[in-house]
Amino acid sequence: MALTFEFLAALALVYATNYFLIPSEKYGVPVLGAEIVSGIVFGAVTGALTPSTPGFELITSFAAIGLMLIMFEAGLELKPKSIKKHAGEVAEIGLATFFVPLLVGIGFGLLLDLGIFASVLIGITVSTTSLGLIHPLLEEYELLETEDGQIVLSVTVLNDVLSVLALAYAVAFTGSDLLISIASVTAAVIFFLYIAPFKLSNTLQKYLADTLRDHTVRFSMMALVGIAWIMEHIGVHAVLGSFFAGLLVSQMSHDDQDVNDSMRPVTNLAAPIFFFFVGYQIPVTNFPVGSLGLIGGVIAIGFGAKFVGAYLGSVLAGVEEKAEYMLIGAMPGRLSISVAAAEIGLREGIIQEPLYYSFIILSILSVFVSVALFRYVASGQD
C-alpha cells in the first residue's frame, strides 16, 4: 500500500499556529493557553480544521497520545516522599484545599440535579491543583529550596495524589463490573503510590536505572504504553495508567537523572495537538448560552472554594503570611488532571457537553489567574 501524506496540512496548521503564539510567553501567557486559543480560533471560529479535513483522524490520535504524555509528565514530577518533609502542615493545608472544593463541587452538582457521578466529577475538577504549573513557578522565583516553597510544593503534590485517587475511583464506579474495577484501582494505587516509591525504589534503581539512562525515551515510552494498556484492560482508564507509568519511571531513575529533559521533546511533539484539540471542541460560534449559569457556577466555585480552602488550611497549619498568600494564589491553578477529568467524563458519558465546556474554560482561566496571582505575591514578597 502506498504511503499518503494528506495529514500534513492539518499538522502544519496545528504546529504553525502554536509556534507563532510562543512569543506570548513574554507577556505572561502560558504556552498551553496559547495552544488552546489557537484551537479555538483555527478550529471553532474559522473552521479551518473539520472532521472532513484530510488527516483529522490522525489529529485526534495524536491528541490522545498528547494527553497520555502530559499525564506521564505529571507522574514524573510527583514525588510522594516529599510530603513527609512537612507532614503536619502539609496534611492540614492539603486536606483543606482538596476537600473544601470537592464537597462544594459535589453539593453544587447535586443542587442542580446533575446526578451523583457528574457531581463527583465537578468536585474532583474544582479540587485539583497542577504540579506541572506550580513547580515551574516556584523554580522561576528560586523558591524550591525555601521552607515556604517546599510547603507549597508538598501541598500541591498531596492535591495531585488525592485528585488521581478520586478520579480513579470515580471512573471505577462507572465500570460494568464494580467489584473488579474497584479492586483493580485499589491494587494500582497501593503499588504505584506506596509500594513503588517507599518499598521498591532502591530495587528499581539498582536493576533498571542504567537501562533507563541509556535508553530513556524508548524505555519511558514502553512503560507508558504498556502500563496504560494494562490499566485500560483491568478497568483503570489508560490516562490514569499513563500517570502511574510516569510515577513508576521516576522511581527507577538515578537522583541526578532528569527523565523529563529527555522526554520533553516527545511531549512537545504531541501535547500541543492535545491542547489545540481541546480548544477546537469549544463551540464558540454555537455556544450553549442556556448553560451560562452552569458554566459561571463551576468557575465561581472553582476559584472561590480553592481560595477558602487554602486560607482555612493556612490558618489551621499556622504558616507564615508569605506562605499563606502563595498558597492562596497557587492552589486554583489547574492543568492536566482537570482536563483529563473532563475528557474522561465526556468519553464515559458521565457528563454532557455543557459541563465539559465548564471544566475546560475553568482550566484555561485558572492557568492565567493563578500564574498572575502567584507572580504578584512572589515578586512582592522578596
Secondary structure by P-SEA (a helix, b strand, c coil): ccccccaaaaaaaaaaaaaaacccccccccaaaaaaaaaaacccccccccccccaaaaaaaaaaaaaaaaaaaaaaaccccccccaaaaaaaaaaaacaaaaaaaaaaaaaacccaaaaaaaaaaaacccaaaaaaaaaaacccccaaaaaaaaaaaaaaaaaaaaaaaaaaaacccaaaaaaaaaaaaaaaacccccccaaaaaaccaaaaaacaaaaaaaaaaaaaaaaaaacccaaaaaaaaaaaaaaaccccccccccaaaaaaacaaaaaaaaaaacccccccccaaaaaaaaaaaacaaaaaaaaaaaaaacccaaaaaaaaacccccccaaaaaaaaaaaaccccaaaaaaaaaaaaaaaaaaaaaaaaaaaaac
